[in-house]
Amino acid sequence: MDIVFIIDPLESLDPAKDSSIEMMRAAARRGHTLFAIESGELLLKDAQVWGKALPLTLGDEHPWYRRGAPVQKPLREFGAVMMRKDPPFDMEYVFATYLLELAELQGARVVNRPRALRDFNEKLSTARFPGLTPPLLVSRQQQTLREFVREQGDVVLKPLDGMGGSEIFRVHAQDHNLGVILETMTRHNQRTIMAQRYLPAIAQGDKRVLVVDGKPMPYCLARLPAPGETRGNLAAGGTGRAQPLSERDREIAETVAPVLKQAGLLLVGLDIIGDYLTEINVTSPTCMREIRDQTGWDTAEAVIEALERLSAGAGA
């Protein structure tokens, strides 16, 4: 099967930890042919969605790939299209999903489904499962947010379109900087943000639970905050510790997973702090390499197996 990855520039990917590369390696081991397209190379021409695709041959980690001569052809001619472009989830990302949705109508098999990428905002979609989340508020009104902080006492503020722990603030009701933080975060009541009650269990890690084709993987990565930090994100200096799912982790994942699968989300990363679901990552979930290195469990292999089932009509 020809598998094309829509992805950030290849030279920006780190072969020591990138989950897209993990999936490419798993696909190559299973005999599939690999291509890469940067999202800026998608186009609509002659009523067809095309991509300028680079054939890839994988090597060792340095360099980890060799590229062939680019080919331009309709996306429907590939066996599968893996959308792995990182946020920001800006209008260019949205436009890419529109093109990919048109490609679906023309016969392309796109994972994750473009409509689901738009519908499942990674922060806001947790509100679909109110019994699983900490107390939260979504608003752009500073006074409403201030009242929530006063009620909860200790709160995390985050933008709805961020990634990697960027622009996340922990605030207290008596924080002297609360006003300017809210002004900055909401851009003076012009940007909607999320406020969640702070969970002290972050000290035991912000757990990334990977769900593949509606099934939670048996190990998660607990991302532990660096000293003096409240964010566990690896991009913010956290360290990762792989561990088996707890009973509560599995309960949360098994509650959410059927909804995700029904929406066409083949690969999802759930973020769980303590006993609460805090995010549902659908754009480009990571942590596969860290889990494999520490436990031997190969999530990338499970993804490619699921893609093969989907292609064969058994996993739809």
C-alpha positions as CSV (number, residue, x, y, z in Angstrom):
1,M,0.0,0.0,0.0
2,D,1.2,3.5,-0.8
3,I,0.9,5.6,2.4
4,V,1.4,9.4,2.2
5,F,2.1,11.4,5.4
6,I,1.0,15.1,5.3
7,I,3.6,16.5,7.6
8,D,5.8,19.3,8.7
9,P,9.1,19.8,6.9
10,L,11.0,16.5,7.1
11,E,14.2,18.2,8.3
12,S,12.3,19.6,11.3
13,L,11.4,16.1,12.6
14,D,13.5,14.4,15.3
15,P,14.1,10.7,14.6
16,A,14.9,10.1,18.3
17,K,11.4,10.8,19.3
18,D,9.0,11.7,16.5
19,S,5.9,9.5,16.4
20,S,5.3,10.1,12.7
21,I,8.7,8.6,12.0
22,E,7.8,5.7,14.2
23,M,4.8,5.0,12.1
24,M,6.8,5.4,8.9
25,R,9.3,2.8,10.1
26,A,6.5,0.4,11.1
27,A,4.8,0.8,7.7
28,A,8.2,0.2,5.9
29,R,8.8,-3.0,8.0
30,R,5.4,-4.2,6.8
31,G,6.2,-3.6,3.2
32,H,4.4,-0.4,2.5
33,T,5.7,2.4,0.2
34,L,6.1,5.8,1.8
35,F,5.6,9.4,0.6
36,A,5.5,12.8,2.3
37,I,3.6,15.9,1.5
38,E,3.9,19.2,3.3
39,S,0.4,20.7,3.8
40,G,1.4,23.7,1.7
41,E,1.8,21.3,-1.2
42,L,-1.9,20.4,-1.3
43,L,-4.0,21.9,-4.2
44,L,-7.3,21.7,-5.9
45,K,-6.9,21.5,-9.7
46,D,-9.2,20.2,-12.4
47,A,-11.8,19.3,-9.7
48,Q,-9.3,17.0,-8.0
49,V,-7.3,17.3,-4.8
50,W,-3.6,16.8,-5.6
51,G,-0.4,16.6,-3.6
52,K,3.2,17.1,-4.5
53,A,4.6,13.9,-2.8
54,L,8.2,13.0,-2.0
55,P,8.9,9.3,-2.2
56,L,10.8,8.3,1.0
57,T,13.4,5.6,1.7
58,L,14.2,5.2,5.4
59,G,17.7,4.9,6.7
60,D,19.4,5.1,10.1
61,E,18.8,8.0,12.4
62,H,21.4,10.3,10.8
63,P,20.2,10.8,8.1
64,W,16.9,9.0,8.8
65,Y,15.5,9.4,5.2
66,R,16.4,9.7,1.6
67,R,13.9,11.5,-0.7
68,G,13.2,10.6,-4.3
69,A,12.0,12.9,-7.2
70,P,8.6,14.5,-6.3
71,V,5.5,13.2,-8.0
72,Q,2.2,15.1,-8.2
73,K,-1.0,13.0,-8.3
74,P,-4.5,13.0,-6.8
75,L,-4.7,11.9,-3.2
76,R,-7.2,9.3,-4.1
77,E,-4.5,7.3,-5.8
78,F,-2.7,6.7,-2.5
79,G,-3.7,3.7,-0.4
80,A,-3.9,5.9,2.7
81,V,-3.4,9.6,3.6
82,M,-2.1,10.2,7.2
83,M,-2.7,13.8,8.3
84,R,0.1,14.5,10.8
85,K,0.6,18.2,10.5
86,D,1.3,19.8,13.9
87,P,-0.7,22.7,15.1
88,P,-1.1,25.7,15.2
89,F,-4.7,25.0,14.4
90,D,-5.1,28.1,12.3
91,M,-7.1,28.9,9.2
92,E,-4.4,27.3,7.0
93,Y,-4.9,24.1,9.0
94,V,-8.6,24.4,8.5
95,F,-8.2,25.0,4.8
96,A,-6.1,21.8,4.6
97,T,-8.9,19.9,6.2
98,Y,-11.4,21.3,3.7
99,L,-9.1,20.0,0.9
100,L,-8.7,16.6,2.6
101,E,-12.5,16.3,3.0
102,L,-12.9,16.9,-0.7
103,A,-10.3,14.3,-1.3
104,E,-12.3,11.9,0.8
105,L,-15.4,12.5,-1.4
106,Q,-13.2,11.6,-4.4
107,G,-12.2,8.3,-2.8
108,A,-9.1,9.1,-0.6
109,R,-8.8,7.3,2.7
110,V,-7.7,10.1,5.2
111,V,-6.7,9.4,8.8
112,N,-7.7,11.1,11.0
113,R,-10.9,12.1,9.2
114,P,-10.7,15.8,8.3
115,R,-14.2,16.7,9.7
116,A,-13.3,15.1,13.0
117,L,-10.1,17.1,13.2
118,R,-12.2,20.2,13.0
119,D,-15.0,19.0,15.3
120,F,-12.8,17.8,18.1
121,N,-11.0,20.8,19.5
122,E,-8.3,19.3,21.6
123,K,-9.3,21.2,24.8
124,L,-13.0,21.9,24.3
125,S,-14.0,18.4,23.2
126,T,-13.4,17.1,26.7
127,A,-16.7,18.9,27.5
128,R,-18.5,16.1,25.7
129,F,-17.6,13.9,28.7
130,P,-18.5,16.1,31.7
131,G,-18.4,13.2,34.2
132,L,-14.7,12.7,33.4
133,T,-13.3,16.2,33.5
134,P,-12.3,18.6,36.3
135,P,-14.4,21.7,36.8
136,L,-13.9,23.9,33.8
137,L,-15.0,27.1,32.2
138,V,-14.8,28.3,28.6
139,S,-15.2,32.0,28.0
140,R,-13.5,35.2,26.7
141,Q,-15.1,37.4,29.4
142,Q,-12.5,38.4,32.0
143,Q,-15.0,39.0,34.7
144,T,-16.5,35.5,34.3
145,L,-13.1,34.0,34.3
146,R,-12.1,35.9,37.4
147,E,-15.2,34.6,39.2
148,F,-14.3,31.0,38.3
149,V,-10.8,31.6,39.6
150,R,-12.2,32.9,42.8
151,E,-14.6,29.9,43.2
152,Q,-11.9,27.3,42.5
153,G,-9.0,29.0,44.2
154,D,-6.3,27.4,42.0
155,V,-6.8,27.3,38.2
156,V,-5.0,26.6,35.0
157,L,-5.7,28.9,32.0
158,K,-5.0,27.7,28.5
159,P,-5.7,28.8,24.9
160,L,-8.0,26.6,22.9
161,D,-5.6,26.3,20.0
162,G,-2.2,25.8,21.8
163,M,0.1,22.9,21.9
164,G,3.2,21.7,23.8
165,G,2.2,23.6,27.0
166,S,2.5,27.0,25.3
167,E,0.7,30.0,26.9
168,I,-0.5,27.9,29.9
169,F,-0.8,29.8,33.2
170,R,-1.5,28.6,36.7
171,V,-3.2,31.4,38.7
172,H,-4.6,31.8,42.2
173,A,-7.5,33.9,43.4
174,Q,-5.1,36.4,45.1
175,D,-2.6,36.5,42.2
176,H,-1.6,40.1,41.8
177,N,-1.0,39.5,38.1
178,L,-4.4,37.9,37.4
179,G,-5.8,41.0,35.7
180,V,-3.0,41.3,33.2
181,I,-2.9,37.6,32.6
182,L,-6.6,37.6,31.7
183,E,-6.1,40.6,29.5
184,T,-3.3,39.0,27.7
185,M,-4.9,35.5,27.4
186,T,-8.3,36.9,26.2
187,R,-6.8,39.7,24.2
188,H,-9.1,42.1,26.1
189,N,-12.2,39.8,25.8
190,Q,-11.6,39.0,22.1
191,R,-10.2,35.4,22.4
192,T,-12.0,32.5,24.1
193,I,-9.9,30.4,26.5
194,M,-10.4,27.5,28.9
195,A,-10.0,27.6,32.7
196,Q,-9.6,24.3,34.5
197,R,-9.3,23.6,38.2
198,Y,-5.6,22.9,39.0
199,L,-5.0,19.3,39.7
200,P,-2.2,18.6,42.3
201,A,-1.9,15.1,40.8
202,I,0.2,16.7,38.0
203,A,3.1,15.9,40.3
204,Q,2.6,12.3,39.4
205,G,2.5,13.1,35.7
206,D,0.3,14.3,32.9
207,K,-0.5,10.9,31.4
208,R,-0.6,10.5,27.7
209,V,-2.9,7.5,26.9
210,L,-2.9,6.5,23.2
211,V,-6.1,5.1,21.7
212,V,-5.8,3.2,18.4
213,D,-8.9,2.2,16.4
214,G,-11.1,2.5,19.5
215,K,-8.8,0.5,21.8
216,P,-6.6,2.0,24.5
217,M,-2.9,0.9,24.4
218,P,-1.8,-0.9,27.6
219,Y,0.9,1.7,28.5
220,C,0.8,5.4,28.9
221,L,3.6,8.0,29.3
222,A,3.4,10.0,32.5
223,R,5.0,13.3,31.7
224,L,6.5,14.7,34.9
225,P,7.0,18.5,35.3
226,A,10.5,19.8,35.6
227,P,11.4,21.3,39.0
228,G,9.6,24.6,39.5
229,E,7.1,23.9,36.7
230,T,3.4,23.0,36.7
231,R,3.4,21.8,33.1
232,G,4.3,18.2,32.3
233,N,4.6,18.6,28.5
234,L,7.9,17.2,27.1
235,A,8.2,20.4,25.0
236,A,8.1,22.4,28.3
237,G,11.0,20.4,29.8
238,G,9.0,17.5,31.4
239,T,10.4,14.0,31.5
240,G,8.5,10.9,30.4
241,R,7.9,7.7,32.5
242,A,6.1,4.9,30.8
243,Q,3.7,2.9,33.0
244,P,0.7,0.6,32.7
245,L,-2.7,2.1,32.6
246,S,-4.5,2.4,36.0
247,E,-8.0,1.2,36.4
248,R,-9.2,4.8,36.1
249,D,-7.1,5.5,33.1
250,R,-8.7,2.5,31.3
251,E,-12.2,3.5,32.5
252,I,-11.7,6.9,31.0
253,A,-10.2,5.6,27.7
254,E,-12.9,3.0,27.3
255,T,-15.6,5.5,27.8
256,V,-14.3,8.0,25.3
257,A,-12.9,5.5,22.7
258,P,-16.2,4.5,21.0
259,V,-17.1,8.1,20.4
260,L,-13.7,8.8,18.9
261,K,-13.8,5.7,16.6
262,Q,-17.3,6.5,15.4
263,A,-16.1,10.0,14.4
264,G,-13.3,8.5,12.3
265,L,-10.4,9.2,14.7
266,L,-8.1,6.2,14.3
267,L,-5.3,7.6,16.5
268,V,-5.9,9.8,19.5
269,G,-3.9,10.8,22.6
270,L,-5.8,11.4,25.8
271,D,-4.3,13.5,28.5
272,I,-5.2,12.4,32.0
273,I,-4.1,14.0,35.2
274,G,-5.0,12.0,38.3
275,D,-8.5,10.8,37.8
276,Y,-9.5,13.4,35.2
277,L,-9.5,13.8,31.4
278,T,-8.0,17.1,30.5
279,E,-7.4,17.0,26.7
280,I,-8.2,14.9,23.7
281,N,-5.3,15.2,21.2
282,V,-6.4,14.4,17.6
283,T,-4.0,16.3,15.3
284,S,-0.7,14.6,15.8
285,P,-0.5,12.6,19.0
286,T,3.0,11.7,20.2
287,C,4.9,9.7,22.8
288,M,5.1,6.4,20.8
289,R,8.9,6.3,20.8
290,E,9.2,6.9,24.5
291,I,6.7,4.2,25.3
292,R,8.4,1.7,23.0
293,D,11.9,2.5,24.3
294,Q,10.8,1.9,27.9
295,T,8.3,-1.0,27.6
296,G,8.8,-2.6,24.2
297,W,5.1,-1.9,23.3
298,D,4.9,-0.7,19.7
299,T,2.0,1.6,19.2
300,A,3.2,2.6,15.7
301,E,2.8,-1.1,14.7
302,A,-0.7,-1.1,16.1
303,V,-1.6,2.0,14.1
304,I,-0.4,0.5,10.8
305,E,-2.2,-2.8,11.5
306,A,-5.4,-0.8,12.1
307,L,-4.8,1.1,8.8
308,E,-4.4,-2.2,7.0
309,R,-7.7,-3.4,8.5
310,L,-9.4,-0.2,7.4
311,S,-8.0,-0.5,3.9
312,A,-9.3,-4.1,3.8
313,G,-12.8,-2.9,4.9
314,A,-12.6,-4.7,8.3
315,G,-12.0,-1.8,10.5
316,A,-14.4,0.8,9.2
